[in-house]
Amino acid sequence: MHPKNIHNGTYNFPTLINDFPALEPFVFKNDFGTLTIDFADNDAVLHLNKALLMHHYNINHWDIPEHYLCPPIPGRADYIHYIADILATEEINIPIKGLDIGVGANCIYPILGSQIFDWKIIGADINETAIQSAQSILSANPSLKKNIDIRHQCNNANIFEGIIQKDEYFHFTMCNPPFHSSEENAKKGTLRKLKNLKKVKYHLNFGGQANELWCNGGEALFIKRMIKQSVLFKSNVGWFTSLVSKKENLTKIYKQLDKLKAEHKTIEMSQGNKQSRIVAWKFS
């Protein structure tokens, strides 16, 4: 985990419960005498997120619609910190402005970017329910409105067009793309996750809608499409970035970037046993 991530180390459950008492019923001692929650229980993770957002980020009201993706906040904060490292290598006029492609119902990246670094972030999504949920979060936390705006992508074929305005400039874009190629593969991935948590009795829906979990061609094709479309907005964006969950997709992604003569770098990330990476690119 990034050394500046405040979520390094274990959760301080007594403090979190003190700030958000609704978390307490989900906390128990494991076989090692350590306080924890059942991370295979969506409701437990949801309440942990609410407590973390309240305690660390002054977000008093946060919720998501049923069956939508409930994000692990420590890992999401890592992405924000690594983007800050990329921007630190540039001479940038503040305030910093970013664009989150696929903001989701949880609005988590704009929240973290705003609360950690005071960045201004636009969140875009194709899903109307996600848009409504993100806007509800902003309405429930008026202090976020000065830094965050939500835009609806009305055309599924477009990623940046229709979102980035003609004379608008973003220091970075970010994206956590859907990494499965089909609903069937998404369910198989969920089953593996639950088996790893030794909780196969839980329903396969671990949280997440179609546009959050899968798309035709999966992660590699989505990112390649993003790279192709990014060329048209090279004057509007400093650094384009995307998470890449599957290491085997990097070869295809690099080939696309080299074909378009983009400068690019890869940043390795790890949270516990999970390995991931950020690919960042820009055009001269």
C-alpha positions as CSV (number, residue, x, y, z in Angstrom):
1,M,0.0,0.0,0.0
2,H,1.2,3.6,-0.7
3,P,3.3,4.8,2.2
4,K,1.1,8.0,2.5
5,N,-2.2,6.0,2.7
6,I,-3.7,6.5,6.1
7,H,-5.2,3.1,5.8
8,N,-1.9,1.3,6.2
9,G,-2.1,-1.0,9.2
10,T,-5.2,-2.5,10.9
11,Y,-8.6,-0.9,11.4
12,N,-9.1,0.8,14.7
13,F,-12.6,-0.6,15.3
14,P,-13.2,0.9,18.8
15,T,-12.6,4.4,17.3
16,L,-14.7,3.7,14.3
17,I,-17.5,2.4,16.4
18,N,-17.3,5.4,18.6
19,D,-17.8,7.7,15.6
20,F,-20.3,5.4,13.9
21,P,-22.1,3.1,16.4
22,A,-24.1,1.3,13.7
23,L,-20.9,-0.6,12.8
24,E,-20.7,-2.3,16.2
25,P,-23.1,-5.2,15.5
26,F,-20.8,-6.3,12.6
27,V,-17.6,-6.4,14.6
28,F,-16.4,-9.5,16.4
29,K,-13.2,-11.2,17.6
30,N,-11.7,-13.8,15.3
31,D,-9.9,-16.9,16.4
32,F,-6.7,-14.9,17.0
33,G,-8.5,-12.5,19.4
34,T,-8.4,-9.6,16.8
35,L,-11.4,-7.4,16.1
36,T,-12.7,-7.7,12.5
37,I,-15.8,-8.0,10.4
38,D,-17.0,-10.6,7.9
39,F,-15.7,-9.2,4.6
40,A,-17.9,-11.6,2.7
41,D,-21.0,-9.8,4.1
42,N,-21.9,-6.9,1.9
43,D,-23.8,-5.2,4.8
44,A,-20.8,-5.4,7.1
45,V,-18.5,-3.9,4.4
46,L,-21.0,-1.2,3.7
47,H,-21.1,-0.2,7.4
48,L,-17.3,-0.3,7.6
49,N,-17.1,2.1,4.6
50,K,-19.6,4.5,6.3
51,A,-17.5,4.5,9.4
52,L,-14.2,5.0,7.5
53,L,-15.7,7.9,5.5
54,M,-17.1,9.5,8.5
55,H,-14.0,9.2,10.7
56,H,-11.2,9.9,8.1
57,Y,-13.0,12.1,5.5
58,N,-15.8,13.9,7.3
59,I,-18.5,12.3,5.1
60,N,-21.5,12.1,7.4
61,H,-24.0,10.6,4.9
62,W,-23.0,7.9,2.4
63,D,-25.0,5.1,0.9
64,I,-25.4,3.1,-2.3
65,P,-28.3,1.4,-4.0
66,E,-28.8,-2.3,-3.3
67,H,-26.5,-4.6,-5.4
68,Y,-24.2,-1.8,-6.5
69,L,-20.5,-2.0,-6.1
70,C,-19.3,-1.4,-2.5
71,P,-15.6,-0.4,-2.9
72,P,-12.7,-1.2,-0.6
73,I,-11.7,2.3,0.5
74,P,-8.0,1.6,1.3
75,G,-7.4,0.4,-2.2
76,R,-9.3,3.3,-3.7
77,A,-7.2,5.7,-1.7
78,D,-4.0,4.1,-3.1
79,Y,-5.0,5.0,-6.6
80,I,-5.5,8.6,-5.6
81,H,-2.1,8.8,-3.9
82,Y,-0.3,7.3,-6.9
83,I,-1.9,9.9,-9.2
84,A,-0.6,12.6,-6.8
85,D,2.9,11.1,-7.3
86,I,2.5,11.4,-11.1
87,L,1.3,15.0,-10.9
88,A,4.2,15.9,-8.5
89,T,6.6,15.3,-11.4
90,E,4.9,18.1,-13.4
91,E,4.8,21.9,-13.0
92,I,1.1,22.3,-12.4
93,N,-1.1,25.3,-11.8
94,I,-3.5,24.6,-9.0
95,P,-6.3,23.9,-8.4
96,I,-5.9,20.4,-9.8
97,K,-8.8,19.1,-11.9
98,G,-9.5,15.4,-12.6
99,L,-12.0,13.3,-14.4
100,D,-13.2,9.9,-13.1
101,I,-14.5,7.7,-15.9
102,G,-17.2,5.4,-14.4
103,V,-17.8,7.2,-11.1
104,G,-20.3,4.6,-10.1
105,A,-23.1,4.9,-7.5
106,N,-20.5,5.2,-4.7
107,C,-18.7,8.3,-6.0
108,I,-15.7,7.2,-4.1
109,Y,-12.8,8.5,-6.2
110,P,-14.1,12.1,-6.3
111,I,-14.8,12.0,-2.6
112,L,-11.3,10.8,-1.8
113,G,-9.6,13.2,-4.2
114,S,-11.6,16.1,-2.8
115,Q,-11.0,15.2,0.9
116,I,-7.4,14.1,0.7
117,F,-6.0,16.7,-1.8
118,D,-8.8,19.3,-2.3
119,W,-8.9,18.3,-6.0
120,K,-11.8,19.3,-8.2
121,I,-13.1,16.2,-9.9
122,I,-15.8,15.5,-12.5
123,G,-17.4,12.0,-12.2
124,A,-18.9,10.6,-15.3
125,D,-21.1,7.4,-15.8
126,I,-23.4,5.8,-18.3
127,N,-25.7,4.4,-15.7
128,E,-28.6,6.7,-14.7
129,T,-29.1,5.1,-11.3
130,A,-25.4,5.5,-10.5
131,I,-25.6,9.2,-11.5
132,Q,-28.6,9.7,-9.3
133,S,-26.9,8.0,-6.4
134,A,-23.7,10.0,-6.8
135,Q,-25.7,13.2,-6.9
136,S,-27.6,12.2,-3.8
137,I,-24.3,11.7,-1.9
138,L,-23.3,15.3,-2.9
139,S,-26.7,16.6,-1.8
140,A,-26.3,14.9,1.6
141,N,-22.8,16.3,2.0
142,P,-23.0,20.0,0.8
143,S,-19.3,20.6,1.5
144,L,-18.4,18.2,-1.4
145,K,-20.3,20.3,-4.0
146,K,-17.5,22.9,-4.2
147,N,-15.1,20.3,-5.6
148,I,-17.3,17.6,-7.3
149,D,-19.6,17.6,-10.2
150,I,-21.4,14.6,-11.9
151,R,-22.0,14.2,-15.6
152,H,-24.1,11.7,-17.5
153,Q,-22.5,9.9,-20.5
154,C,-25.5,9.5,-22.8
155,N,-23.7,7.6,-25.5
156,N,-22.3,4.1,-24.6
157,A,-19.9,4.3,-27.5
158,N,-18.1,7.3,-26.1
159,I,-15.7,7.6,-23.2
160,F,-14.5,11.3,-23.3
161,E,-16.7,12.8,-26.0
162,G,-19.8,14.4,-24.5
163,I,-18.1,14.7,-21.1
164,I,-15.0,16.8,-21.8
165,Q,-16.1,20.2,-23.0
166,K,-14.2,21.9,-25.9
167,D,-12.1,24.3,-23.9
168,E,-11.9,22.3,-20.7
169,Y,-8.6,21.0,-19.3
170,F,-8.0,18.1,-16.9
171,H,-4.7,17.4,-15.2
172,F,-5.6,13.7,-15.1
173,T,-8.3,11.2,-15.9
174,M,-8.8,8.0,-13.9
175,C,-10.7,4.8,-14.5
176,N,-11.4,1.5,-12.8
177,P,-12.7,-0.4,-15.8
178,P,-15.0,-3.4,-15.9
179,F,-12.5,-6.4,-16.0
180,H,-14.8,-9.3,-16.9
181,S,-15.9,-10.1,-20.5
182,S,-19.3,-11.4,-19.6
183,E,-21.8,-11.9,-16.8
184,E,-20.8,-15.6,-16.6
185,N,-17.2,-14.7,-16.0
186,A,-18.1,-12.1,-13.4
187,K,-20.1,-14.7,-11.5
188,K,-17.2,-17.2,-11.7
189,G,-14.9,-14.5,-10.3
190,T,-17.3,-13.8,-7.5
191,L,-17.4,-17.4,-6.6
192,R,-13.6,-17.6,-6.4
193,K,-13.6,-14.6,-4.2
194,L,-16.2,-16.1,-1.9
195,K,-14.3,-19.4,-1.7
196,N,-11.2,-17.5,-0.8
197,L,-13.1,-16.0,2.0
198,K,-14.4,-19.5,3.0
199,K,-18.0,-18.2,2.7
200,V,-19.4,-20.1,-0.3
201,K,-22.9,-20.0,1.4
202,Y,-23.3,-16.4,0.4
203,H,-25.2,-15.4,-2.8
204,L,-23.1,-15.0,-5.9
205,N,-23.9,-11.3,-6.2
206,F,-21.0,-9.8,-4.3
207,G,-22.0,-6.3,-5.4
208,G,-21.9,-4.6,-8.7
209,Q,-23.9,-4.0,-11.8
210,A,-23.2,-5.0,-15.4
211,N,-21.4,-1.8,-16.4
212,E,-19.3,-2.0,-13.2
213,L,-18.2,-5.7,-13.6
214,W,-18.2,-6.7,-17.2
215,C,-18.3,-5.4,-20.8
216,N,-17.7,-7.0,-24.2
217,G,-14.1,-7.9,-24.6
218,G,-13.4,-7.3,-20.9
219,E,-10.7,-5.0,-19.4
220,A,-8.2,-5.1,-22.3
221,L,-10.6,-4.1,-25.0
222,F,-12.2,-1.3,-22.8
223,I,-8.7,0.2,-22.1
224,K,-7.7,-0.1,-25.8
225,R,-10.8,1.7,-26.7
226,M,-10.1,4.4,-24.1
227,I,-6.6,4.8,-25.5
228,K,-7.8,5.2,-29.1
229,Q,-10.4,7.8,-28.0
230,S,-7.9,9.7,-25.8
231,V,-5.9,10.8,-28.8
232,L,-8.8,13.2,-29.7
233,F,-8.5,14.8,-26.3
234,K,-4.7,15.0,-25.9
235,S,-4.9,18.8,-25.7
236,N,-7.5,18.6,-22.9
237,V,-5.8,16.2,-20.6
238,G,-2.3,16.0,-19.0
239,W,-2.2,12.4,-17.9
240,F,-4.7,9.6,-18.8
241,T,-4.7,6.8,-16.3
242,S,-6.4,3.4,-15.8
243,L,-6.3,0.6,-13.4
244,V,-5.2,-2.7,-15.0
245,S,-6.3,-5.7,-12.9
246,K,-4.9,-8.5,-15.1
247,K,-1.2,-8.4,-15.8
248,E,-1.6,-10.5,-19.0
249,N,-3.4,-7.5,-20.5
250,L,-0.4,-5.2,-20.4
251,T,1.1,-6.4,-23.7
252,K,-2.0,-5.5,-25.6
253,I,-2.3,-2.2,-23.9
254,Y,1.4,-1.3,-24.5
255,K,1.0,-2.2,-28.2
256,Q,-1.9,0.2,-28.5
257,L,0.0,3.0,-26.7
258,D,3.1,2.5,-28.8
259,K,1.1,2.5,-32.0
260,L,-0.3,5.9,-31.1
261,K,3.2,7.2,-30.0
262,A,2.0,7.8,-26.4
263,E,4.5,8.3,-23.6
264,H,3.5,5.8,-20.9
265,K,4.5,4.4,-17.5
266,T,3.2,1.6,-15.3
267,I,2.9,1.8,-11.5
268,E,2.6,-1.5,-9.5
269,M,0.2,-1.5,-6.6
270,S,-0.5,-4.0,-3.9
271,Q,-3.1,-4.3,-1.1
272,G,-2.5,-7.4,1.0
273,N,-2.5,-10.3,-1.4
274,K,-4.1,-8.4,-4.2
275,Q,-1.8,-7.2,-7.0
276,S,-2.8,-4.5,-9.4
277,R,-1.3,-1.7,-11.4
278,I,-1.9,1.7,-13.0
279,V,-1.1,2.5,-16.6
280,A,-0.6,6.2,-17.2
281,W,-0.1,7.8,-20.6
282,K,0.2,11.2,-22.2
283,F,0.9,12.7,-25.7
284,S,3.6,15.2,-26.5
